Amino acid sequence: MKRTLLTLALLLVVSAQAQTVNPNAKIDPKNNKVSNPVVEKPKAKLMTRDELRTCLNMQEANSKEAEAIKVEQTSYKSNAEKLRAEKAELEVGEAALSKQAAETKAEREAILKSHETLAAEAPKLEKAELKARNDAYQARANAFTPLVEALTATQNAQIVKRKAFSDKVDQLDAQFKALEPRTEAHFDAMDAWKAQCSKKDYDANDEIAIKKEKEKAKAAAAAASAAGK
């Protein structure tokens, strides 16, 4: 009941306000009655030319920065893809190095075992057989040296590759860390433009004049650059 009474009271107030005479309404001189009340809308406040120039400069700077960030993002993605491929290649090299190291170690152990066996059996062997087995042992031992050298070369090459890959990872990480705050700053600049310039009226003639100023400035800069060369 109270809610109904309150609603009725509001309706009465609104009705009373609707019947109030508009002091700005036009008067019919014949009957001195209000006819078709007209309320003029206030004129929208236009930005000054300086304000418009600032907004256009902000818009231009934001557009250029958006393009620059897009280029940087593309570069980051490209570098990341290259690193993924390089990582796969590096892992293949690591696997090959591990296999080579295992084979070299196995050959070393086999040579040592062969030497132990020869030393143990030497007293029982005929001179000719001893010489033949000893010669075979020496040949195998001599052949082991190039294996060690090859393994060392592979290890050194892999160390260089690891270092180069690690440096590229650091560079990619630095690129990302620089891109993140730059993107955030761009979003802030866009928000600032929206707050300061969006949905505000301006004189089209001011825009034309400002664009002419910019074209004139660019032409002057181009001429100065050409003269400097």
Summary of the structure (lengths in Angstrom):
residues: 229
radius of gyration: 43.8
end to end distance: 89.2
largest distance: 150.3
contacts: 507
relative contact order: 0.10
helix: 83%
strand: 1%
